[in-house]
Amino acid sequence: MKPIFGSMRVASLVPSATEALFALGLGEQVVAVTHECDFPTAARSLPHLTRSVIEPGLDAGEIDARVRELVGRGEALYALDEPQLAELAPDLVVTKAVCEVCAVYYDDVKSVAERLPTHPQVLSLDPTTLGEVLTDLEPLAEAAGARGSGDELRWELERRLDAVREAVAGLPRPRVAALEWLDPPYVAGHWVPEMVATAGGEDVLGEAGGRSRTATWEEIAAASPEVAVVMPCGLDEPAAEAEADRHGADLAAVGAERVFAVDAAASFSRPGPRLVDGVELLARLFH
């Protein structure tokens, strides 16, 4: 896809939107991103508009407890740099509201945008299924002034998904436990069960389009998974492997014949184009 250049200035407050904007050829229009936007490489050098309020150095259980504490008090997990946002004067701010632990609160973003002299448009992308992730590409492209490019990218991604479906058609479908966190264990929801199904597996715990949820190791074992995929939200592959090692006894008790640790930040946690990479990876792991 050829890059598309325009005059619209875009601030992205979620990594998935940053990835999508660059995949759409709109990277030149992105003027700022979050502290977590690490893909593509060009995004890393852009100004950061957010920071986490979670103290560094906590282990997985401590992170979960701290998140629950802050969310329970109605406090945000991310701080937004309003002065820098005002200085950059974006025309469009892209955010999300579907997950209170993944981005600055949507209402806070709206309030800040209304106070800015430029009064930028605020676009919230809130997909809960794989299909919605792909469908959202065109509204994003149109809002950024590149109508039609979202459909072009969506068709290419759907072509790749169709190729996976064709490759796994007729093959045995392993029973899969997709685990979004291990301390405590979380069953992955939203688009992940659909990713598992597209890759030729059967998600025995998650609900397609539903929220991720806590579970017990006993519940996971009772589902009799043949494959366990460890995909801790926001963590890369080495960190996921470390978590899997730390909970090796728990995972062994689940009874899965195969356990894989994957790069969740790249291909599973973020509802962007790289979810298709995740489907292709799962198909290779399952079959």
ROGU-858219 format. One record per residue: x, y, z of N, C-alpha, C, O, CB in turn. Coordinates in steps of 0.1 Angstrom, whole numbers. Atoms other than C-alpha are relative to their C-alpha. Glycine has a CB too. Layout:
<recs>
REC  n.px  n.py  n.pz ca.px ca.py ca.pz  c.px  c.py  c.pz  o.px  o.py  o.pz cb.px cb.py cb.pz
REC     X     Y     Z     X     Y     Z     X     Y     Z     X     Y     Z     X     Y     Z
...
</recs>
This chain:
<recs>
REC  n.px  n.py  n.pz ca.px ca.py ca.pz  c.px  c.py  c.pz  o.px  o.py  o.pz cb.px cb.py cb.pz
REC     8   -12     0     0     0     0     9    12     0    18    13     8   -10     0    12
REC    -8   -12     0    14    34    -9    -4     9    11   -15    10    15    -2     7   -14
REC     2   -10   -11    18    60    19   -10    11    -5   -10    15   -17    12     6     5
REC    10   -11     3   -10    86    20     4    12     9     4    11    21   -15    -5     3
REC    -4   -12    -7     1   121    30   -12    10     0   -18    12   -10    13     6    -6
REC    11   -10    -1   -23   148    42     4    10    11    14     9    17   -13    -6     3
REC    -3   -11    -9   -24   179    63    -6    -3    14    -2     4    24    -6    13    -5
REC     6     2   -13   -45   164    92    10    -6    10    18   -14     7   -12   -10    -2
REC    -9     4   -11   -26   160   125    -7    -9     9   -18    -6    14     6    13     7
REC     6    10    -8   -34   129   145     8    -3    12    20    -6    11    -3   -13    -9
REC    -6     5   -12   -27   120   181    -7   -13     3   -19   -14     4    -2    11    12
REC     6    14    -3   -31    83   190     3    -3    15    14    -2    20     7   -10    -9
REC    -1     3   -14   -38    74   226    -2   -15     3    -3   -19    14   -11     7     7
REC    -1    15    -2   -38    36   221     9    -6   -11     9    -2   -22   -15    -6    -2
REC   -10     6     9   -11    14   206    -6    -6   -13    -1    -6   -24     8   -10     7
REC     7     7    12   -36    -5   183    -3    11   -11    -2     8   -22   -12    -7     4
REC     3   -10    10   -46    28   167    12     5    -7    12     8   -19    -8    12     6
REC   -13    -4     6   -10    38   162     4   -10   -11     8    -6   -22    11     1    11
REC    -4    10    10    -3     5   144    -9     1   -12    -4    -1   -23    -1   -14     7
REC     9     0    11   -34     8   123     3    13    -9     2    12   -21   -15     1     5
REC    -3   -12     7   -26    44   113    13    -2    -9    13     3   -21     2    12     9
REC   -12     2     8     9    34   101    -3   -10   -11     2    -9   -22    12    -5     9
REC     3    10    10    -5     3    83    -8     6   -11    -8     1   -22    -7   -12     7
REC     8    -7    10   -29    26    65     8    10    -8     3    16   -18   -11     8     7
REC    -8   -10     7     0    47    53    -1    14     5     3    23    -2    -3     0   -15
REC     2   -13    -6    -8    76    76    10     4    10     8    13    18   -14     1     5
REC   -10    -2   -10    23    75    97     5    15     0     8    20    11    11    -9    -1
REC    -5   -14     1    34   110    85    -9    10     7    -5    21    10     2     3   -15
REC     9    -9    -6     3   125   100    -1    -2    15    -7     6    22   -14    -2    -6
REC     0     3   -15     8   110   135    10     9     7    22     8     4     2   -15     3
REC    -9   -10    -6    22   138   157     3    -4    14    13     1    20    -7    13     0
REC    -3     4   -14    21   120   191    -7   -13     3   -17   -17    -3    -4    11    10
REC     5    13    -3    15    86   206     0    -2    16     3     7    23     8   -11    -7
REC    -1     3   -14    14    68   240    14    -5     4    22    -8    -5   -11   -10     4
REC   -13     6    -5    44    56   261     1   -15    -4    12   -20    -3     1     2    15
REC     0    14     3    34    21   251     1    -3   -15     2   -15   -19   -12    -7     6
REC     0     2    14    34    26   213    14    -3    -5    23     6    -7    -5    13    -7
REC   -13     4     4    64     6   202     1    -6   -14    11   -12   -18     5   -10    10
REC     1     5    14    53    -5   167    -8     9    -9   -19    13    -5    -5   -15     0
REC   -13     4     5    63     2   141    11     9     6     8    17    15     0     2   -15
REC   -12    -6    -7    98    14   150    -1    16    -1     3    23     8    13    -4    -7
REC     1   -14     2    90    49   136    -8     7    11    -6    19    13    -5     3   -14
REC     9    -6   -11    64    54   163     7     3    13     3    12    21   -12    -9     2
REC    -7    -1   -13    89    51   191     6    14     2     8    18    14    11   -10     1
REC    -7   -13    -2   105    85   184   -10    11     1    -5    23     2     9     2   -12
REC    10   -10    -1    73   104   185    -3     5    14     0    -3    23   -14    -4    -7
REC     3    -5   -14    63   126   215   -10    -9     7   -20   -14     1    -5    14     0
REC     9     8    -8    46   106   243   -10     9     7    -6    19    14     8    -9    10
REC    10    -8    -6    13   119   256    -5    -6    13   -13     0    20   -12     2    -9
REC     5     7   -12     7    94   284    12    -6     8    23    -7     4    -9   -11    -4
REC    -9     8    -9    24    77   313    -9    -8     9   -20    -5    12    10     9     8
REC     8     8    -9    13    49   336     2     5    14    13     9    18     5   -15    -2
REC    -1    -4   -14     5    56   372     3   -13     8     5   -12    21   -13     6     5
REC    -3    12    -7    13    20   381    15     0     3    23     2    -7    -4   -13    -8
REC   -14     0    -3    46    18   399     8   -11    -7     3   -22    -8     2    -2    15
REC    -8    10     7    74     0   380     5   -11    10     6    -8    22    12     6    -7
REC    -6    11    -8    89   -33   393   -10    -9     7    -5   -18    15     8     7    10
REC     9     9    -7    57   -49   405    -1   -14    -8     1   -14   -20   -14     6     1
REC     2    12     6    51   -86   398   -14    -1    -5   -22     8    -2     4   -12     9
REC    13     1     6    20   -99   380   -11     1    10   -21     8     7    -1   -13    -8
REC    10    -1   -10     0  -104   411    -2    14     6   -13    18     9     3   -10    11
REC     0   -13    -6     9   -70   425    -6    10   -10   -14    19    -6    14     5     4
REC     6    -9    10     0   -53   392   -15    -2     0   -23     8    -1     6    -4   -14
REC    14     2     0   -34   -70   392    -7     7    12   -17    13    11    -3   -15     0
REC     5    -6   -12   -40   -59   428    -1    15    -1   -10    22     3     8    -4    12
REC    -1   -15     1   -29   -23   421   -11     5   -10   -17    15    -8    14     4    -5
REC    11    -4    10   -52   -21   390   -14    -1     6   -21     8     4     1    -9   -13
REC    13     1    -6   -81   -34   409    -3    12    10   -14    17    11    -2   -13     8
REC     2   -11   -10   -75    -8   437    -3    13    -7   -12    20    -3    13     1     8
REC     2   -12     6   -73    21   413   -13     1    -7   -21    11    -6    11     3   -10
REC    12     0     7  -102    11   391   -12     0    10   -22     6     8    -1   -13    -9
REC    11     0   -11  -123     4   423    -3    14     5   -14    16    10     4   -10    11
REC     2   -14    -5  -117    40   434    -4    10   -12    -6    21    -9    13     5     6
REC     4    -9    11  -126    53   399    11     8    -5     9    18   -12   -11     8     4
REC   -11    -8     4   -91    65   393     6    -5   -13     6   -17   -16    11     0    11
REC    -6     3    13   -73    65   359    13    -8     2    20    -5    12     2    12    -9
REC   -13     8     0   -44    41   352    11     7    -8    23     4    -7    -1   -14    -5
REC   -10    -7     9   -28    65   327    -2    15     2   -14    20     4    -2    -4   -15
REC     1   -14    -1   -20   102   330     2     6   -14    11     1   -21    11     6    10
REC     0    -6    14   -25   124   299     7    14     2     4    22    10   -14     2    -6
REC    -8   -13     0     0   153   292    -8    10    -8    -6    12   -20    14    -2    -6
REC     9   -10     7   -26   180   284     8    12    -6     5    16   -17   -10     5    10
REC    -7   -11     6    -1   208   279     7    -3   -13     7     4   -23    11     5     9
REC    -6     5    12    18   188   253   -10    -2   -11    -8     1   -23     9   -12     2
REC    11     2     9   -14   178   236    -5    13    -6    -7    14   -18   -12    -7     6
REC     4   -14     5   -24   215   233    11     6    -9     7    12   -19    -3     9    12
REC   -11    -5     8    10   224   220     1    -6   -14     3     1   -24    13    -2     7
REC     0     7    13     8   198   192   -12     2    -8   -11     0   -21     1   -15     3
REC    12    -4     7   -26   209   182    -5   -10   -10    -6    -6   -22     2    13    -7
REC     5    10    10   -40   177   166   -14     4    -4   -21    11     2     0   -14     6
REC    14    -1     6   -71   177   144    -8   -11     5   -21   -10     5     1     2   -15
REC     7    12    -3   -80   142   155     8    -7    11    20    -8    11    -1    -9   -13
REC    -5     8   -11   -75   123   187    -7   -14     0   -19   -14     0    -1     7    14
REC     5    14     1   -79    85   185     2    -7    14    13    -7    19     6    -8   -11
REC    -1     7   -13   -87    66   217   -10   -12     0   -14   -16   -10    -4    10    12
REC     9    12    -2  -108    37   231    -7     1    13    -2     7    23     7   -13    -2
REC     7     0   -13  -134    32   258    -4   -14     5    -9   -16    16   -13     8    -2
REC     4    14    -3  -139    -6   258     7    -6    12     2   -14    18     3    -9   -12
REC    -8     6   -11  -112   -13   284     6    11     9    14    19     4    11    -9    -5
REC    -4   -10    -9  -106     9   314    15    -1     5    20     8    11    -9     1    12
REC   -14     2    -4   -71    -6   320     9     1   -12    21    -2   -10     1   -13     7
REC    -9     0    12   -58    -1   285     3    14    -6    12    16   -14    -7    -8   -11
REC    -2   -14     5   -60    37   279    -5    10     9   -12     7    19    -8     1   -14
REC     6   -11    -8   -68    71   293   -15    -1    -1   -21    -4   -12     5    13    -6
REC    15     0     0  -105    73   303    -5     8   -12    -1    20   -14    -5     5    13
REC     6    -7    11  -126    83   273    -6    13     4    -4    23    -3   -11    -9    -7
REC     6   -12    -4  -145   109   292    11    11     3     8    23     1    -9    -2    13
REC   -11   -10    -2  -112   125   303     5     6   -13     8    17   -14    11    -7     8
REC    -5    -4    13  -100   126   267   -10    11    -6    -6    21   -11     2   -12   -10
REC    10    -9     6  -133   143   256     1    13     7     0    24     1   -14    -6     2
REC    -1   -13    -7  -130   169   284    12     8    -4    11    20    -5     0    -3    15
REC   -13    -7     4   -94   177   275    -2     6   -14     1    18   -16    12    -9     0
REC     1    -5    14  -103   180   238    -9    12    -1    -7    21    -9    -6   -11    -9
REC     9   -12     0  -131   204   246     6    12     5     2    24     2   -13    -3     8
REC    -7   -11    -6  -107   226   265    10     6   -10    15    17    -8     6    -3    13
REC   -10    -5    10   -82   228   236    -5    10    -9   -16    10   -14     6   -12    -7
REC     5   -10     9   -83   258   214    -4    -5   -14   -13     0   -20    12    10    -3
REC     3     5    13   -84   236   183   -12    -9     0   -17   -12   -11    12    -8    -5
REC    12     9    -1  -113   214   196     1   -12   -10    -7   -13   -19   -13     8    -3
REC    -2    11     9  -100   183   179   -12   -10     1   -18   -12    11    13    -8     2
REC    10    11     1  -124   155   168     6   -12     9    18   -14     8    -3    -5   -14
REC    -4    12    -7  -122   125   192    -7   -12    -5   -20   -13    -6    -4     2    16
REC     5    12     5  -127    91   177     4   -12     9    15   -14    12     6    -3   -15
REC    -2    12    -9  -132    61   200    -2   -13    -8   -13   -15   -14    -9     1    12
REC     1    13     6  -125    27   185    -1   -11    10     8   -13    19    13    -3    -9
REC     3    10   -11  -141    -1   206    -4   -13    -5   -15   -18    -2   -10     6     9
REC     4    13     5  -141   -34   188     1   -11    11     9   -10    20     9    -4   -12
REC     0    12    -9  -149   -66   207     2   -13    -7     4   -23    -1   -12     0     8
REC    -2    12     7  -145   -91   179    10     3   -11    13    14   -14   -13    -5    -7
REC   -10    -1    11  -120   -98   151    -6     7   -12     1    16   -18     5   -13    -4
REC     7    -7    11  -145   -87   125    -1    15     2     0    23    -7   -14    -6    -2
REC     2   -14    -3  -151   -54   143    14     7    -1    14    19    -5    -6     2    13
REC   -13    -6     2  -113   -48   144     2     4   -14     7    15   -17    11   -10     5
REC    -2    -3    15  -112   -50   106    -9    11    -5    -5    19   -13    -1   -13    -8
REC    10   -10     5  -144   -30   101     4    14     4     1    24    -3   -14    -4     5
REC    -4   -14    -5  -130    -1   122    11     7    -8    13    19    -6     4    -2    14
REC   -11    -6     7  -102     5    98    -5    11    -9     2    21   -11     7   -11    -8
REC     5   -11    10  -123    25    73    -5    12     8    -1    23     3   -11    -6    -8
REC     3   -13    -7  -138    49    99    12     7     5    12    19     5    -9    -4    12
REC   -13    -6    -4  -103    55   112     6     7   -12    11    19   -11    10   -11     6
REC    -6    -6    12   -90    61    77    -8    13    -4    -2    23    -8     1   -10   -12
REC     8   -11     4  -119    84    69     1    12     9     2    23     4   -15    -4    -1
REC    -2   -11    -9  -115   104   100    13     7    -1    14    19     1    -2    -5    15
REC   -13    -6     2   -79   109    92     2     6   -14    13    10   -18    11   -11     3
REC    -1    -6    13   -87   121    57     4    -9   -11     9    -4   -21     8    12     1
REC    -5     9    11   -79    90    37   -11   -11    -3    -9   -23    -2    13    -8     5
REC    11     8     3  -113    76    28     4   -11   -11    10    -8   -21   -12     8    -5
REC    -2    11     9  -111    42    11    12    -9     3    12   -21     0     2     5   -14
REC   -12     8    -2   -77    31    23    -3   -11    11     4   -21    11    12     9     5
REC     4    10   -10   -93    13    53    -6   -13    -6    -3   -24    -2    -9     6    10
REC     6    11     6  -113    -9    30    11    -8    -7    11   -21    -7   -10     4   -10
REC   -11     7     7   -81   -17    10     8    -9     9    11   -21     6     9    10    -7
REC    -8     7   -10   -62   -28    41    -9   -12     5    -4   -23     7     4     9    11
REC     8    11    -5   -92   -48    54    -1   -11    -9    -1   -23    -5   -15     6     3
REC     1    10    10   -96   -67    22    13    -9     0    12   -21    -1    -2     5   -14
REC   -12     7    -1   -59   -77    24     1    -9    12     5   -20    11    12     9    -1
REC     0     7   -12   -62   -88    60   -10   -12    -1    -7   -23     4    -3     9    12
REC    10    11     1   -94  -108    53     5   -11   -10     2   -23    -8   -13     6    -5
REC    -6    10     9   -76  -125    24    10    -9     7     9   -22     5     8     7   -12
REC    -9     8    -8   -49  -137    48    -8    -9    10    -4   -21    12     9     9     8
REC     8     8    -9   -76  -149    73    -6   -12    -8    -7   -23    -3   -10     8     7
REC     6    10     8   -93  -168    45    10   -11    -4     6   -23    -4    -6     6   -13
REC   -11    10     3   -60  -185    36     2    -9    12     5   -21    10    13     7    -4
REC    -1     8   -12   -57  -197    72   -12   -10     1   -10   -22     4     1     9    13
REC    12     8    -1   -93  -210    72     1   -12   -10    -2   -23    -7   -13     8    -3
REC    -1    10    10   -86  -229    40    11   -10     4     9   -22     2     4     6   -14
REC   -11     9    -3   -53  -244    53    -4    -9    11     1   -21    12    12     9     5
REC     3     9   -11   -69  -258    85   -13    -7    -1   -17   -15     7     0     9    13
REC    13     6     3  -102  -269    70     2   -15     0    11   -21    -6    -6     4   -13
REC     0    15    -1  -108  -306    79    10    -5     9    10   -18    12     3    -5   -14
REC    -9     5   -10   -80  -308   104    -6    -2    14   -16     5    17    13     9     1
REC     5     1   -14   -86  -319   140     1    13     7    11    20     5     7   -11     8
REC     0   -12    -7   -95  -290   162     4    -2    15    -5    -7    22   -14     7    -1
REC    -4     2   -14   -75  -290   195    -8     9     9   -12    20     6    15     2     1
REC     7    -7   -11   -92  -279   227    10    10     6    21     6    10    -6    -9    11
REC   -10   -10    -3   -75  -246   236    -5     8    13   -16    12    14     2     9   -12
REC     2    -9   -10   -72  -226   268     9    12    -2    21    11    -2     3    -6    15
REC    -7   -12     3   -62  -190   260     0     8    13   -10    13    18    -6     8   -12
REC    -1    -7   -13   -49  -173   292     7    13    -1    18    15    -5     9    -9     9
REC    -4   -13     2   -46  -136   293     8     5    12    15    16    11   -12     9    -1
REC    -8    -4   -12   -30  -134   328     1   -13     8    -8   -22     7    -7    12     8
REC    -2    12    -7   -17  -160   352    -1     2    16    -3    -8    23    13    -6    -3
REC     0    -3   -15   -17  -143   387    -9    12     3    -4    23     3    14     2     6
REC     8    13     1   -47  -146   390    -2    -4   -14     0     5   -23   -13     1     8
REC     2     4    14   -55  -166   359   -13     7    -6   -23     8     1    -2   -15    -1
REC    10    -7     7   -76  -147   334    -2    -8   -13     7   -12   -20     3    15    -3
REC     3     6    13   -94  -164   304    -2    12   -10    -9    21    -7   -14    -8     2
REC     1   -11    10   -90  -143   273   -14     0    -7   -20   -10    -9    11    -2   -11
REC    12    -1     7  -121  -129   257     1     9   -12    11     8   -19   -10     7    10
REC     1    -9    11  -131  -103   231     3    -7   -13    -4   -16   -16    11    12     2
REC    -3     6    13  -114  -112   198     8   -13     0     9   -20   -10     7    10    -9
REC    -9    11     0   -92  -140   210    -7   -14    -3    -2   -21   -10     6    -1    14
REC     7    13     4  -118  -169   209    -2    -1   -15    -1   -12   -20   -13    -1     8
REC     2     0    15  -125  -159   173    13    -3    -7    13   -10   -17    -6    13    -5
REC   -13     2     5   -88  -159   166     3   -15     1     8   -21    -9    11     8     7
REC    -3    14    -3   -85  -194   181    -8    -9   -10    -3   -18   -16    -4    -4    14
REC     9     8     9  -115  -207   160     5     1   -15     5    -8   -22   -14     5     1
REC    -5    -2    13  -101  -191   128    12    -8    -3    14   -13   -14     2    14    -3
REC   -12     7     1   -68  -208   134    -2   -16     1     8   -23     0    10     4    11
REC     3    14    -1   -85  -242   137     0    -7    13     3   -19    14    10    -7    -9
REC     1     5   -13   -89  -246   174   -13     2     6   -22     9     0    11     6     9
REC    12    -2    -7  -117  -247   199     3     6    14     9    -1    22    -8   -14     2
REC    -2    -7   -12  -116  -222   227   -10    -6    10   -22    -4     9    -1    16    -1
REC     9     7    -9  -130  -241   257    -4     8    12   -11     3    21     6   -13     4
REC     3    -9   -12  -132  -212   282    -5    14    -4   -13    19     4    12     0     8
REC     3   -14     4  -135  -179   264   -13     2    -8   -17    -8   -14    11     6    -7
REC    13    -3     8  -166  -162   249     4    10   -10     8    21    -7   -11     5    10
REC    -3    -9    11  -162  -146   215    -8    13     2   -20    13     4    -4    -6   -13
REC     7   -13    -2  -170  -109   219    -2     4    15    -6    15    18   -12     0    -7
REC     2    -3   -14  -172  -112   257    12     5     7    23     5     1    -5   -13     7
REC   -12    -5    -7  -149   -97   283     8   -11     5     3   -22     8    -5     9    11
REC    -9     9    -7  -119  -115   296    -5    -1    15   -11     8    20    15     4    -1
REC     5     2   -14  -126  -129   331    10    -8     8    18   -15     3   -14    -7     0
REC    -9     8    -9  -109  -144   361    -6   -15     0   -18   -17    -2     0     6    14
REC     3    14    -1  -109  -182   365     8    -6    11    17     0    16     1    -8   -14
REC    -9     7    -9   -95  -208   388     8   -10    -8     3   -15   -18    -8    -7    12
REC    -8    10     7   -68  -233   379    -9   -13    -1    -7   -21   -10    13    -3     7
REC     9    12     0   -94  -260   388   -10     1   -12   -12    -9   -18    -7    -2    13
REC     9    -1    11  -119  -246   363     7    -2   -14     2    -8   -23    -6    14     0
REC    -8     2    12   -92  -245   336     3   -14    -3     1   -19   -14    13     9     0
REC    -3    15     1   -82  -281   343   -13    -7    -4   -12   -17   -12     6    -5    12
REC    13     8     3  -119  -292   342    -4     2   -14   -12    -7   -19   -11     6     9
REC     3    -2    14  -122  -278   307     8   -10   -10     5   -10   -22     2    14    -5
REC    -8     9     7   -96  -304   296     6     5   -13     4    -1   -24    -9   -12    -4
REC    -6    -5    12   -76  -283   272    12    -9    -4    19   -15     4     5    14     3
REC   -12     7     6   -51  -300   249    11    10    -2    23     5    -2    -4    -7   -13
REC   -10   -11     2   -33  -267   243    -3    11     9   -14    16    10     1     4   -15
REC     2   -12    -8   -27  -238   266     9    10    -6    21     8    -9     4    -3    15
REC    -7   -11     6   -16  -205   251     1    11    11    -9    17    15    -6     5   -13
REC    -2   -10   -10    -1  -181   276     3    14    -7    13    15   -14    13    -3    10
REC     0   -13     7    -7  -145   264    -3    11    10   -13    18     8   -10     0   -12
REC     2   -10   -10    -3  -121   294    -2    14    -7     7    18   -14    11     0    10
REC     4   -13     7   -20   -88   283    12    10     1    17    14    12   -12     6     7
REC   -10   -10     1     6   -63   271    14    -4     1    23     4     0    -2    10    11
REC   -14     5    -2    37   -85   277     5    -6   -13    -3   -11   -22     0   -10    11
REC    -6     6    12    61   -96   250     4   -15     3     1   -20    13    13     8    -4
REC    -2    15    -1    73  -132   244     9    -3    12     6   -13    19     5    -5   -13
REC    -8     3   -12   102  -132   269    -7     1    13    -5    -7    22    13     8     0
REC     8    -2   -12    80  -118   296   -10   -11     2   -13   -15    13    -6    14     1
REC    10    11    -1    53  -143   288     6   -13     4     1   -21    11    -8    -1   -14
REC    -7    13    -3    78  -172   289     4     0    15     3   -10    22    13    -1    -8
REC    -4    -1   -14    90  -159   323   -13    -3     9   -11   -10    19     6    14     3
REC    12     2    -8    54  -159   336    -4   -15    -1    -9   -21     9   -12     9    -5
REC     3    14     2    48  -194   322     9    -9     9     5   -18    15     1    -4   -14
REC    -9     7    -9    79  -206   340    -3     1    15    -3    -8    22    15     4    -3
REC     3    -3   -14    69  -190   372   -13    -8     5   -14   -11    17    -3    15     2
REC    12     7    -4    35  -208   371     1   -14    -7   -10   -19   -11   -12     8    -5
REC    -2    13     7    49  -240   356    -8   -11     7   -14   -20     0    14    -4     0
REC     7    11    -7    33  -262   383   -15     1    -3   -22    -8    -5     3     1    15
REC    14    -2     2    -1  -246   378    -4    -4   -15   -14   -11   -17    -4    15     2
REC     3     3    14     1  -250   340     1   -15    -2    -7   -21   -10    10     7    -9
REC    -1    14     1    12  -286   344   -12    -7     5   -17   -17    -1    13    -5     7
REC    12     6    -6   -18  -294   366   -12     2    -9   -22    -6    -8    -3     7    13
REC    11    -2    10   -41  -281   338    -1   -12    -9   -12   -15   -13     2    13    -8
REC     1    12     8   -32  -312   318     2     2   -15     0    -8   -22   -12    -7     3
REC    -1    -2    15   -26  -296   284    13    -7    -5    23    -7     2     1    15    -3
REC   -11     7     6    -3  -316   262    11     9    -5    23     6    -5    -5    -9   -12
REC    -9   -10     5    13  -285   248    -3    14     6   -15    18     7     0     1   -15
REC     1   -13    -6    19  -251   264     9    10    -8    21     7   -10     4     1    15
REC    -8   -10     8    30  -220   243    -1    13     7   -12    17    12    -5     0   -14
REC     0   -14    -4    40  -186   255     2     9   -12    11     6   -20    11     3    11
REC     0    -8    12    34  -159   229     2    15     3     0    19    14   -12    -2    -9
REC    -2   -14    -1    41  -122   223   -14     6    -1   -20     9   -11     9     6   -11
REC    14    -5    -1     7  -108   235    -1    14    -5   -10    18   -12    -6    -1    14
REC     0   -14     3    16   -72   230     0     2   -16    -7    11   -21    12     8     6
REC    -1    -1    15    24   -78   193   -12    -5    -7   -17     2   -17    12    -7    -5
REC     9     7     8    -3  -101   182   -13    -5     6   -21   -11     0     6   -12    -6
REC    12     5    -6   -31  -107   207    -7    11     9   -19    12     8     4   -11     9
REC     6   -10    -9   -37   -78   232    -6    12    -7   -16    17    -3    10     4    10
REC     4   -13     7   -40   -49   208    -9    -3   -12    -5   -11   -21    13     7    -4
REC     9     2    11   -70   -48   185     4     7   -13    -3    17   -17   -14     3     4
REC    -4    -7    12   -51   -38   154     3   -10   -11     0   -22   -10    12     8     2
REC    -2     9    11   -39   -53   121     9   -12     3     7   -23    -3     7     7   -11
REC    -9    12    -4   -13   -76   138    -7   -11     6    -1   -22     9    11     5     8
REC     8    11    -5   -41   -97   152     0   -11   -11     0   -23    -8   -15     4     3
REC    -1    10    11   -39  -114   118    13    -8     1    13   -20    -2    -2     6   -14
REC   -12     7    -3    -3  -123   125    -2   -10    11     3   -21    10    11    10     4
REC     3    10   -11   -16  -139   157    -8   -12    -4    -5   -23     0    -7     8    11
REC     8    11     5   -41  -160   139     9    -9    -8     8   -22    -6   -12     5    -9
REC    -9     8     8   -14  -172   115    10    -8     9    13   -19     7     8     8   -10
REC    -9     7   -10     9  -180   145    -8   -11     7    -2   -22     8     5    10    10
REC     8    11    -7   -19  -200   163    -2   -12    -9    -1   -23    -5   -13     6     4
REC     2    11     9   -25  -220   132    12    -9    -1    11   -21    -2    -4     5   -14
REC   -12     7     1    11  -230   130     2    -8    13     7   -20    13    12     9    -2
REC    -2     6   -13    12  -238   168   -10   -12     1    -6   -23     6    -2     9    11
REC    10    11    -2   -21  -259   167     3   -12   -10     0   -23    -6   -14     6    -3
REC     0    10    10   -13  -278   135    15    -3    -5    17   -11   -14    -9     4   -12
</recs>
